[in-house]
Amino acid sequence: MAIPEKATADTAADDRRDSSGRNAFRRSIYSVPVTVTVSIGQKRLSVSEILELQPESIVPLSSRIDDPVDLTIDNRLIARGELVETGDGQIAVKIIEIIERAPDENA
C-alpha cells in the first residue's frame, strides 16, 4: 500500500522539526548535495561511428523534442519532466511525474 504524497511530505517536515537526538542523522542528510541527471535520449553508435564524429556532426537521439525526460540520481529514476525555456533563455525541466518507489524495493 502506497503512502499518500501529502503524508510523506508531512512526515519529512516533522522529522526536520524534531529536535531529539533520535533524528539528528536523518535531519543532517537533508542538506547533502546530490547530482540530478536529466536524460533526453540516447543513440547506440559503433566505435567507428564515434571515431568519425567531427565538430558540427549531428547525432540523432531516440526521443523527440517534446517527449518526457527522465531525472535520475545515481542511475535511479526519481521523476519525469518536460523541457521548458526560462525567461533568460536557459533550459529547465518542469516536473510532471514523481516516481514512487515500492515499499519493499531495496535502496
N, C-alpha and C positions, 0 to 999 in steps of 0.2 A: 504494500500500500504506500503510495507516494505521499510525502508531507506537503501540504499546501504551501505555495510560494510565500505567502504572507507570514505563515507560521515560522518558516525557515528564517526569513528576514527578521522577525521579532526575536527569535532565539539568538541570532547573531548580535543584535543590538543589546539584548540582556547580558550576553557574555561580556561585551565591551564595558558595560556599566558595573558589573560585579567586581568589587574591589578586593575580594578574598584572594589569598594565595593560590587557591584551587584552580583559578582560571588565568593565572598570570601568564603561563606559557601560551595558552590559546589567544589571549589578547595581544601578546607580543608578535605573533605571526601576521596580524592584520597589516603591519607596515612593511613586510618583506616585499621588495620589488620582484616581479616576475615578468618575463618577456612573453607578450602575446603575439603569436604569428598569425597573419592573415593570408590564407591561401586562395589565390584567384584562379588557379588552373594548373595544368601540368602538360608536359609533352615528353614522350619517350623518344630519345634520339640515340642513334648508334655513335660509337666513338668517332667514326669517320665523318659523320654529320657535325659533331661537335667541333672537330678539328677544322672544318670548313667555315665555321662561323667567322664573320667579319663585322667590323663596325657597320651599323645600319642593316644588318641581317634581321629578318623578321622570323620569329619562332611562333607559329600559331599554337594557341593553348586549347585545352579540351573543353573550355567553357565559353559562354557568350558573355558579352559586356554586362547584360542585365541579370545574369544568373547569381544566385546567392553565393557568398563567400564563406569559408569556414574559418573560425577563430579557434586556435589551439594554444594550449600551454603544455610544453614538454610532450608534444605529439598526442595530447589528449584533447578531443573535441569538446569545447565548452559552450560554443554559441555559433549561430549563423547570422549573417547580416547582409546588407546591400551596400554597394559603394555609392557614396554621395560626394559632391564637391562642396567644400566650405566656402564661406563668403570671400576668403582671401585666396581662393584658387587651389587649396590643398585638397588631397583626397582623404576621406574619412570613412568609417563604417557605421552604419545605422543598424543597431541590433534588432533583429526581427524574431529570433528564437533563442531561448536559453536551453541548453541541453541538460536534462536532468539525469543524473546517474542513478541506476538501480541501487536500492539499499544494500543488496548483497554483493555488489560489484566491488572488488578489491581495488585499492589505490595503485 
